[in-house]
Every structure is written in structure tokens, then in C-alpha cells.
Amino acid sequence: MTARIGVITFPGSLDDRDAQRAIRLAGGEPVALWHGEHDLKGVDALVLPGGFSYGDYLRAGAIAAFAPIMAEVKDAAAKGLPVLGICNGFQMLVEAHLLPGGLIRNAHQQFIRRDQRLRVENASTAWTSDFTEGDEIVIPLKNADGGYIADAETLARVNGEGLVAFRYVGVNPNGSLDDIAGLTNERGNVVGLMPHPEHAVEPGFGPGTRAAMRSGVDGLGFFTSAIAAVVGAAA
């Protein structure tokens, strides 16, 4: 079977087409979805892409969390559908309470764009199974509101229960507590992170590596992991 992965476009989404291309390169079929609808079109997984939904008014992702289609996203996530939130999509997931904690303005109060090193902390989710725990990967980061926050109880829980999916390595670019770059839910089907794996899926367009400039494709593993999870569940 070919995994059909939906990408939801919100007003202000910037990276929806990039996510669709990443899905296609990974061997899946991207399906365009619209924020104002209630139809997930029978997809096998979902991506909430990066951008500045609704202009990031109130808080980044706060308005998008109440978009009509998010009711279906919540129901599908509760039933185990794989859901990935990238940057603004991660902000939507925490605002919708599908992931714990919150995201605020970067500690230095500036927009940042860099190729960011991450450590894989949890390789047992629907979006990380093609990695190994402890792997270090490099994918682009670009955000102004990427500082992860949580109260002491929540922070202890995400650390103690293995809900941290990724941590920043080398430099903490935005002041996130405990260097947290991405989270998973308890079930492992919902994952959110601030860096952009869809920008590291094709040689010539990703981060530089020792082998060649712009040759990094570490982001492809997110999408191949989801496809494997979908195909495995259907077998």
C-alpha cells in the first residue's frame, strides 16, 4: 500500500508544499487538507506544517488550535493516527493540548535561522522509528517563538516518562528548558518539534555535511518512519 499523509494548510502556512514534497520523496502520497473543513479524506497520517498561522496573533498557534479541522485532528490522534507538528505545527499541538507545555518568544527575542544539531531521545514513536536513540542529526531551524516552557511537575513528567523526543545539541538556540527541541505523547503517535525535517530531505537542498555542501537528508527519516508505521499497522 501507499501511505496517504495529509498536510493541513492554515492561513499563513509557509511550509505545507515542502512537507508535501518530503512525503513524496519518502515514498508516500501527500494529500492537501484545508483548515476550514472537517474532512481528513481518510488519510493514514497527518502533518501540521510550519509558518505563521493567523499571523501568530495572541500566541503562535493559538488561533489555529481552534480551526474547524482541529476537532478531527484531535479525534484522529486519540484513535492513534500518526500526527507530526513542525514548528508552527508544534505550537498548534501544545495549544490544542495534544502535547504538554508551551512555546514562547525566543530568550534572545530574535528570529533565528540555523542548521541545528539534535539528539534523538525517543526512537520508538511513529515518526522516529527509523532513527536510533542517541543518534545526532542536523536539520534546519527557523523560529521566533521556539522557547519550550513547562511547570516543574510537567517538566519532571516529560523527562521521567520518555516524552522528550529530541534535544538541542551544541547550542540551545531559543532558551528551551532542558534543551527540549521536540516531544511525543505517551502513545507515541503524536510528535512535535521546532526544527524543520522537511527542509532536509533532498541532496542539494539540505544542511551542509562533511561529504558535500547542502547534502544533509537527516529529515527524511521522519517521513519514512511514519510510512513504515502506517504500512506495518495495515499488514
Backbone as a ProteinNet text record, in pm:
[ID]
protein_1_A
[PRIMARY]
MTARIGVITFPGSLDDRDAQRAIRLAGGEPVALWHGEHDLKGVDALVLPGGFSYGDYLRAGAIAAFAPIMAEVKDAAAKGLPVLGICNGFQMLVEAHLLPGGLIRNAHQQFIRRDQRLRVENASTAWTSDFTEGDEIVIPLKNADGGYIADAETLARVNGEGLVAFRYVGVNPNGSLDDIAGLTNERGNVVGLMPHPEHAVEPGFGPGTRAAMRSGVDGLGFFTSAIAAVVGAAA
[TERTIARY]
82.9	0	86.7	32.3	99.3	35.4	117.2	65.4	19.8	-100.4	-155	-141.8	-61.5	-32.8	-85.2	-177.3	-237.7	-151.4	-149.5	-80.2	-184.2	-204.8	-309.5	-254.5	-320.2	-284.3	-373.8	-310	-378.3	-346.5	-424.6	-386.1	-251.1	-152.8	-19.1	77.2	32.2	125.6	227.5	354	460.3	522.9	518.5	596.4	509.6	384.6	296	342.1	383.8	429.8	560.9	645.7	770.6	741.1	642.7	605.1	548.3	468.7	414.3	526.9	624.9	737	816.7	835.6	908.3	836.6	705.1	625.2	643.1	639.1	653.3	791.5	896.2	1031.8	1052.2	977.1	987.2	909.8	828.8	753.8	606.7	559	418	341	211.5	125.1	74.8	118.1	68.7	-74.3	-151.9	-291.7	-312.1	-348.6	-369.9	-502.2	-497.5	-615.7	-627.6	-749.4	-776.9	-828.3	-778.1	-808.2	-956.7	-1032.5	-1172.6	-1267.9	-1216.3	-1301.4	-1302.1	-1390.1	-1397.5	-1369.9	-1300.8	-1279.3	-1129.9	-1085.4	-945.2	-919.2	-1022.2	-1010.6	-948.5	-970	-925.1	-775.2	-698	-552.1	-502.9	-380.6	-318.3	-234.1	-200.6	-119	-139	-93.9	-114.9	12.2	32.1	138.2	76.5	108.2	74.2	202	206.9	333	371	491.5	540.8	482.8	505.1	456.2	418.8	324	278.1	126.1	61.3	-83.9	-153.1	-245.6	-322.2	-230.5	-111.2	-18.1	42.8	28.4	78.6	15.9	-106.1	-173.6	-211.4	-229.1	-249	-121.8	-103.9	20.1	35	160.1	183	106	21.7	-55.7	-184.7	-210.3	-325.9	-457.7	-465.7	-590.5	-608.6	-500	-508.6	-555.5	-526	-568.9	-720	-791.8	-938.5	-997.2	-912.9	-962.7	-1057.4	-1154	-1250.8	-1187.5	-1082.6	-1026.1	-957.4	-923.6	-853.8	-941.2	-1072.8	-1159.6	-1135.7	-1121.3	-1093.6	-952.1	-857.8	-720.2	-715.8	-783.8	-785.5	-848.2	-959.6	-1026.3	-936.7	-874.4	-788.3	-665.7	-606.7	-491.2	-528	-645.9	-691.3	-709.3	-735.3	-752.3	-620.9	-511.1	-380	-323.1	-391.5	-338.2	-207.3	-101	23.7	4.9	49.5	38.7	174.3	224.5	350.7	325.4	370.2	363	502.8	525.9	657.2	652.1	734.2	746.7	609.9	545.7	413.2	314.8	333.9	250.6	271.6	394.2	424.5	353.6	357.9	287.9	137.8	80.7	-61.2	-88.9	-0.1	-21.9	-20.7	67.5	66.4	-53.4	-91.2	-207.8	-336.8	-339.2	-454.9	-448.9	-344.3	-325.1	-306.4	-255.7	-217.5	-76.2	1.2	132.5	142.7	219.7	224.5	318.2	294.4	381.8	338.8	432.4	402.1	527.6	509.8	620.8	607.5	715.9	715.2	827.7	832.3	933.3	1072.8	1160.6	1298.8	1360.9	1447.9	1506.9	1580.1	1641.3	1714.7	1624.9	1494.3	1394.6	1415.7	1485.8	1512.6	1473.4	1434.2	1413.3	1548.1	1548.7	1673.8	1657.3	1762.9	1766.3	1906.2	1913.9	2042.3	2021.8	2126.7	2125.3	2155.6	2061	2064.7	2090.7	2183.1	2210	2112.2	2056.4	1961.5	2007.5	1970	1988.8	1853.2	1841.9	1718	1707.9	1607.8	1590	1490.3	1399.2	1297.5	1281.3	1324	1318.3	1206.7	1108.6	1000.7	867	868.8	744.4	716.6	596.6	560	644.3	707.9	782.7	934.1	979.9	1123.9	1180	1102.8	1146.8	1263	1285.9	1399.4	1529	1521.7	1640.1	1672.2	1786.6	1826.3	1843.3	1798.1	1813.9	1960.8	1984.6	2120.7	2177.2	2110.8	2154.6	2159.5	2258	2261.9	2237.6	2141.7	2101.6	2108.8	2113.5	2117.5	2004.8	1915.8	1808.1	1790.1	1737.3	1723.2	1623.8	1652.2	1565.8	1538.8	1413.6	1381.9	1257.1	1274.5	1158.8	1188.3	1080.7	1089	1027.3	941.2	869.4	892.7	1018.8	1054.1	1099.1	1086.6	1131.9	1033.2	1073	981.9	977.4	854.3	834.8	736.1	746.6	653	673.6	569.3	587.9	673	717.2	811.6	755.2	626.4	564.5	560.8	522.1	516.3	655.7	752.6	889.5	943.7	914.7	958.2	891	764.8	691.9	744.8	766.5	812.2	952	1034.2	1167.5	1161.7	1080	1074.5	1002.5	907.8	827.7	871.8	987.1	1039.9	964.2	901.6	823	906.4	1031.8	1120.8	1167.4	1131.7	1169.5	1305.3	1334.9	1459.5	1509.4	1642.1	1705	1804.9	1820.8	1923.1	2061.2	2155.9	2293.4	2385.6	2487.5	2586.8	2549.5	2427.7	2378	2227	2178.4	2033.6	1993.7	1923.9	1906.2	1798.7	1712.3	1597	1561.5	1645.5	1619.8	1523.5	1498.5	1407.3	1456.6	1365	1401	1455.6	1560.9	1623.9	1661.9	1686.2	1727.4	1624.5	1497.4	1394	1361.7	1378	1350.4	1223.8	1179.9	1060.7	1007.1	878.2	808.8	726	690.1	592.5	486.7	371.4	272	301.6	225.7	251.5	239.4	146.2	120.9	225.5	293.3	398	349.7	221.4	171.1	174.4	177.2	181.9	321.5	386	520.3	521.2	586.9	605.3	748.7	801.7	936.9	947.3	1041.4	1060.2	1140.8	1249.4	1322.9	1240.6	1288.5	1211.9	1271.3	1225.9	1280.2	1249.6	1141.3	1104.8	1203.9	1293.5	1396.1	1528.9	1526.7	1649.8	1615.8	1560.6	1515.5	1570.2	1643.9	1685.2	1826.7	1918.6	2056	2057	2137.7	2147.1	2063.4	1976.1	1885.6	1882.5	1962.1	1959.6	2079.7	2104	2221.5	2351.5	2458.5	2588	2637	2713.2	2776	2923.8	2996	3137.5	3154.2	3051.3	3060.3	3046.9	2952.3	2928	2837.4	2844.5	2754.3	2609.7	2520.2	2375.8	2334.3	2411.2	2380.9	2304.1	2275.5	2212.7	2067.8	2034	1897.9	1846.5	1891.4	1850.5	1700.3	1634.8	1491.8	1407	1462	1383.4	1334.1	1411	1374.2	1241.9	1200.9	1071.1	958.9	968.5	860.7	864.6	984.7	993.1	948.5	972.7	924.8	772.7	707.3	561.2	503.2	565.7	517.3	529.9	642.3	661.7	559	528.1	428	290.7	256.1	125.5	116.7	220.2	219.1	221.4	298.9	305	172.3	101.2	-28.7	-133	-115.7	-212.6	-186.4	-63.8	-25.2	-98.1
-119.4	0	125	234	363.3	446	488.9	567.4	704.4	743	873.7	964.5	1067.6	1155.7	1295	1340.8	1471.3	1583.3	1694.5	1816.2	1927.6	1982.3	2082.3	2222.2	2295.7	2434.6	2527.5	2615.4	2718.9	2854.3	2957.7	3090.5	3130	3151.9	3184.7	3067.8	2947.6	2835.1	2866.9	2834.3	2859.7	2732.1	2626.5	2507.6	2386.9	2411.2	2299.9	2229.2	2305.2	2242.4	2167.2	2219.3	2149.9	2016.6	2016.3	1892	1791.7	1841	1751.3	1689.1	1768.7	1717.2	1613.5	1639.2	1544	1409.8	1413.8	1290.6	1214.3	1287.4	1224.3	1161.2	1231.1	1178.9	1056.2	1050.2	935.4	814.3	833.2	723.2	722.6	829	839.1	924.2	932.3	1016.3	1133.8	1256.2	1371.1	1405.6	1444.1	1482.1	1621.1	1718.2	1855.4	1864.2	1920.3	1940.7	2087.8	2134.5	2276.3	2296.6	2399.5	2425.1	2444.9	2492.8	2526.4	2411.1	2292.2	2177.3	2081.4	1983.4	1880.1	1742.8	1737.8	1613.1	1583.6	1474.1	1432.8	1344	1318.2	1244.6	1105.8	1047.2	910.1	890.5	992.9	981.9	888	840.8	747.2	816.9	942.3	1021.3	1167.9	1255.6	1399.2	1477.5	1585.4	1681.1	1818.8	1886	2026.5	2104.6	2180.7	2237.7	2368.4	2413.6	2538.6	2659.8	2775.8	2901.6	2997.3	3084.6	3184.9	3189.8	3081.8	3070.1	3187.6	3246	3362	3473.3	3483.5	3589.2	3575.6	3458.9	3436.8	3533.4	3583.3	3671	3592.5	3662.6	3606.9	3535.9	3411.9	3336	3250.9	3215.3	3133.1	3002	2973.7	2850.4	2853.8	2962.1	2965.5	2969.7	3047.8	3055.7	2930.1	2882.8	2762.9	2641.8	2639.3	2526.4	2513.5	2621	2619	2615.5	2593.3	2582.1	2462.9	2469.6	2359.4	2221.7	2208.4	2075.8	2019.3	2104	2055.1	1964.3	1976.5	1882.1	1741.2	1729.2	1599	1551.8	1645.5	1609.2	1550.1	1613	1562.9	1424.4	1405.3	1275	1168	1201.1	1104.2	1070.4	1171.8	1148.1	1056.9	1077.9	995	849.4	827.7	691.2	630.4	705.7	651.9	694.1	783.7	828.7	904.1	874	949.3	1096.4	1187.1	1331.2	1394.4	1471.7	1543	1692.3	1767.4	1912.7	1970.8	2048.8	2107	2256.2	2306.2	2449	2507.9	2581.5	2634.3	2521.2	2406.4	2290.3	2237	2241.2	2204.2	2300.9	2428.4	2527.9	2499.1	2458.3	2421.5	2302.2	2204.1	2083.1	2112.2	2201	2233.1	2321.9	2411.3	2495.2	2412.7	2303.6	2215	2108.3	2112.9	2019.2	1876	1859.4	1726.1	1691.7	1792.8	1776.2	1872.2	1837.7	1920.3	2039.8	2140.3	2256.1	2367.2	2455.2	2568	2617.6	2711.5	2768.7	2919.8	2987.3	3132.5	3193	3326	3401	3352.4	3342.4	3302.5	3389.5	3330.1	3400	3526.6	3527	3644.7	3741.7	3709.8	3799	3822.8	3731.7	3748.5	3623.3	3642.8	3530	3464.7	3331.3	3259.6	3163.6	3152.2	3053.5	2993	2859.3	2791.4	2643.4	2576.9	2431.7	2379.4	2308.4	2275.4	2127	2098.8	1960.5	1918.3	1799.3	1743	1603.7	1564.2	1425	1357.8	1239.9	1162.8	1098.2	1136.6	1084.4	969.3	964.6	859.9	811.9	689.7	634.6	531.4	537.3	438.3	500.3	621.4	685.1	654.3	690	667.8	750.3	856.1	946.6	935.9	845.6	838.3	697	599.4	459.8	428.7	510.3	488.5	546.8	605.2	651.8	555.1	575.5	500.9	599.7	562.1	651.7	689.8	819.6	869.8	921.5	892.3	947.9	1099.9	1158.8	1303.5	1336.9	1424.2	1461.9	1613.8	1662	1806.5	1841.5	1928.4	1977.4	2127.2	2201	2346	2385.2	2497.7	2557.7	2701.5	2746.4	2886.5	2923.7	3005.5	3043.3	3167.1	3229.2	3340.4	3304.5	3200.9	3162.2	3014	2978.2	2837.4	2796.6	2886.1	2854.5	2763.3	2640.3	2546.3	2575.5	2582.5	2605.1	2502.4	2477.5	2390.2	2411.8	2385.4	2394.9	2278.1	2284.4	2185.4	2043.6	2029.1	1896.6	1839.1	1923.2	1877.4	1845.1	1929.3	1906.3	1775.1	1747.1	1620.2	1502.3	1519.8	1410.2	1381.8	1487	1462.1	1400.4	1439.8	1381	1239.1	1219.5	1089.6	982.7	1023.1	925.3	908.5	964.1	945.1	1019.4	1132.4	1207.9	1310.4	1328.3	1415.5	1337.5	1384.5	1315.5	1361.4	1491.8	1548.8	1655.5	1665.7	1776.2	1846.8	1976.1	2051.8	2009.4	2002.7	1965.8	2076.2	2105.9	2205.2	2345.5	2387.1	2518.2	2508.7	2575	2588.3	2718.7	2712.1	2831.5	2927.8	2883.2	2966.8	2970.1	2909	2911.3	2805.3	2703.2	2596.6	2527.6	2502.5	2433.7	2295.3	2258.1	2126.3	2093.7	2196	2178.3	2100.9	2107.8	2030.3	2092	2010.6	2054.3	1991.6	1880.6	1812.6	1714.2	1686.4	1599.4	1494.8	1390.5	1293.7	1277	1226.9	1191.8	1051.2	1007.6	878.4	763.7	773.5	666.5	660.9	773	776.9	806.2	839.5	870.6	1019.5	1104.2	1248.7	1299.3	1367.3	1422.3	1566.8	1652.8	1791.4	1833.5	1916.7	1969.6	2104.2	2185.4	2316.7	2313.6	2237.8	2234.6	2171	2188.5	2155.5	2036.2	1914.8	1799.3	1803	1869.9	1873.7	1953.7	2027.9	2102.8	2027.2	1899.3	1818.7	1680.3	1677.8	1551.3	1524.5	1619.4	1607.2	1660.8	1579.5	1628.1	1754.1	1849	1975.5	2085.8	2049.3	2149	2145.3	2060.6	2046.8	2111	2077.8	2130	2076.9	2149.5	2101.2	1985.7	1895.7	1785.3	1780.2	1689.5	1674	1622.3	1553.4	1496.9	1604.2	1696.3	1798.8	1907	2023.3	2131.1	2091.5	2124.2	2107.8	1963.2	1868.7	1728.2	1657	1725.8	1660.4	1621.2	1497.4	1446.6	1379.3	1427	1364.4	1374.3	1469.9	1485.2	1378.3	1307.6	1208.3	1096.8	1067.5	960.3	981.3	1105.2	1131.4	1073.7	1097	1060.1	911.8	855.4	710.8	634.3	689	625.2	617.7	728.7	731.2	636	633.4	542	398.2	364.4	228.1	194.5	291.2	268.7	242.3	318.5	302.9	168.9	137.1	11.9	-107.7	-96	-204.8	-227.7	-119.5	-131.4	-194.3	-173.7	-226.5	-371.1	-417.9	-553.8	-660.1
0	0	0	-48.6	-42.4	68.5	162.8	274.4	225.9	264.4	228.9	351.6	339.5	452.9	422.9	506.1	487	540.1	469.7	513.2	518.5	636.8	656	629.1	543.2	517.1	597.5	675.1	752.3	688.9	714.6	668.4	728.4	646.1	694.1	693.9	654.8	641.1	532	559.1	462.2	408.4	485.9	454.6	421.1	384.8	351.6	224.6	123.2	-0.7	22	108.9	141	209.2	299.9	367	267.3	173.4	71	-11.9	-46.6	-125.2	-45.2	82.8	167	173	184.8	187.4	56.7	-54	-185.5	-201.1	-157.4	-167	-79.4	32.2	122.3	72.3	-31	-87.3	-53.9	6.8	40.9	-58.6	-37.4	-120.8	-37	-67.1	8.8	-29.1	68.6	47.9	107.9	25.5	72.2	148.2	269.3	352.3	387	413.9	437.1	579.1	644.9	785.6	813.3	715.1	737.6	715.8	686	659.2	777.9	771.1	874.7	815.2	703.4	631.7	621.6	682.4	673.5	552.3	474	347.4	365.1	479.7	501.3	502.4	539.2	536.5	646	627.6	721.3	826.4	804.4	897.6	862.3	950.4	932.9	964.1	889.4	919	934.7	1046.3	1067.4	1039.1	930.1	882.8	952.7	919.5	973.6	903.4	963.3	907.8	1018.8	990	1085.6	1079	1122.7	1109.3	1176.8	1102.7	1151.6	1201.9	1142	1178.1	1315.9	1379.4	1516	1616.6	1586.1	1681.3	1806.6	1916.5	2050.5	2093.7	2050.4	2066.6	1941.1	1911.8	1792.8	1805.3	1706.7	1703.7	1781.6	1856.7	1946.4	1870.9	1763.9	1687.5	1603.4	1542.9	1459.3	1538.9	1668	1751.5	1758.2	1722.7	1724	1582.9	1482.3	1344.8	1334.2	1243.7	1231.9	1220.4	1138.4	1115.8	1239	1336.5	1454.5	1539.7	1529.1	1600.2	1548.1	1415.6	1355.1	1387.9	1393.3	1428.3	1569.4	1662	1799.6	1807.3	1740	1741.5	1679.7	1567.1	1498.8	1583.3	1647.5	1733.2	1849.7	1907.3	2018.5	1978	1849.1	1797.1	1749.1	1758.1	1724	1591.3	1517.4	1388.8	1411	1335	1349.4	1310.1	1396.3	1372.5	1401.3	1306.4	1324.7	1315.9	1416.1	1413.8	1402.1	1297.2	1270.6	1297.3	1388.7	1419	1456.4	1366.8	1396.4	1425.9	1360.2	1388.5	1529.3	1579	1717.7	1812.5	1777.9	1860.1	1864.7	1751	1748.9	1840.2	1838.5	1918.4	2068	2112.9	2255.2	2290.3	2199.2	2223.4	2224.8	2149.3	2145.2	2254.5	2336.5	2447.7	2401.5	2280.4	2235.1	2279.8	2315.9	2376.3	2494.5	2597	2718.5	2706.4	2792.1	2798.1	2704.9	2671.9	2585.4	2516	2422.9	2348.3	2347.7	2381.4	2394.2	2310.1	2310.4	2235.5	2272.9	2172.4	2197.1	2306.8	2385.7	2500.2	2458.5	2340.1	2292.8	2216.6	2207.1	2146.7	1998.5	1931.8	1790.3	1712.9	1587.6	1497.2	1470.3	1465.7	1442.3	1326.8	1246.6	1139.1	1139	1157.8	1160.8	1132	1088.7	1080.1	1220.4	1277.3	1419.5	1442.2	1531.5	1570.2	1679.1	1663.1	1758.8	1799.9	1921.1	1963.2	1972	1914.1	1920.4	2057.8	2134.2	2269.3	2274.6	2178.9	2177.1	2032.9	2006.9	1871.6	1857.5	1946.7	1943.1	1904.3	1848.6	1806.8	1660	1616.5	1477	1380.7	1431.1	1344.3	1363.2	1450.8	1478.7	1472.7	1428.4	1435.2	1342	1240.6	1152	1207.4	1326.7	1397.2	1510.4	1573.4	1692.5	1806.1	1924.1	2038.9	2054.2	2068.1	2078.8	1947.8	1836.2	1707.2	1714.7	1649.1	1633.6	1487.5	1463.7	1329.1	1316.7	1193.1	1167.3	1071.9	1117.4	1031.2	1056.8	959.7	974.9	1083.3	1145.5	1247.4	1206.4	1220	1189.4	1268.4	1370.8	1452.2	1535.2	1580.1	1675	1808.6	1808.8	1930.5	1956.9	1980.4	1995.3	2133.2	2231.1	2365.9	2438.2	2465.1	2532.5	2681.5	2735.1	2878.3	2932.4	3062.7	3133.6	3281.8	3360.6	3504.2	3552.8	3677.6	3729.3	3723.2	3752	3750.6	3609.2	3512.7	3373.5	3321.9	3356.4	3310.7	3366	3492.4	3551.9	3482.5	3444.8	3380.8	3241.2	3159.4	3022.6	3021.9	3117.2	3126.8	3181.6	3284.6	3350.3	3271.7	3186.2	3112.4	2967.4	2933.4	2798.2	2690.5	2727.3	2630.2	2553.6	2592	2514.2	2392.8	2275.7	2152	2101	2117	2067.4	2164.1	2174.4	2248.1	2157	2181.9	2111.6	2160.3	2068.7	2099.9	2051.2	2131	2090.9	2132.8	2101.4	2141.9	2160.8	2262.7	2282.1	2213.3	2099.8	2017.7	2064.3	2155.3	2189.6	2338.1	2422	2565.1	2614.8	2535.5	2576.4	2703	2795	2919.3	2888.3	2957.9	2944.6	2799.9	2719.1	2579.3	2496.6	2535.6	2467.3	2332.2	2227.4	2090.1	2034.9	2093.7	2044.2	2145.8	2137	2232.7	2160.5	2234.1	2189.1	2297.3	2259	2360.2	2412.1	2512.3	2574.8	2474.9	2383.6	2287.5	2176.9	2153.4	2052.3	1912.1	1897.3	1762.7	1731.5	1834.6	1814.8	1851.1	1757.6	1778.1	1730.4	1805.7	1764.6	1787.4	1699.1	1716.3	1647.1	1694.4	1634.6	1504.4	1494.6	1366.2	1254.4	1130.9	1010.9	935.5	962.1	888.3	739.3	699.1	557.3	473.9	541	469.3	463.2	499.5	494.3	440.9	318.5	260.8	120.6	64.8	-75	-93	-144.5	-165.6	-251.5	-207.9	-279.2	-219.3	-124.3	-66.5	86.5	148.5	294.1	359.9	484.8	554.9	494.6	514.4	469.8	556.1	497.1	569.6	533.5	597.3	563.3	421.3	372.3	237.6	130.3	151.6	49.4	105.8	45.5	84.5	55.5	146.3	130	99.1	146.8	115.8	226.5	337	450.8	425.3	457.3	438.3	565.2	680.8	806.7	831.9	769.5	792.4	727.6	630.3	557.4	649.2	753.3	845.3	916.2	934.5	996.1	911.2	782.3	691.2	655.1	641.9	619.1	742.9	860.9	984.7	985.5	951.4	951.7	848.8	731.8	627.2	673.3	736.4	787.5	894.5	980.3	1085.4	1025.5	922.9	859	787.5	710.4	634.9	730.1	837.9	935.7	1005.1	1034.4	1100.1	1009.5	878.1	782.8	745.3	774.9	734.2	816.5
[MASK]
+++++++++++++++++++++++++++++++++++++++++++++++++++++++++++++++++++++++++++++++++++++++++++++++++++++++++++++++++++++++++++++++++++++++++++++++++++++++++++++++++++++++++++++++++++++++++++++++++++++++++++++++++++++++++++++++++++++++++++

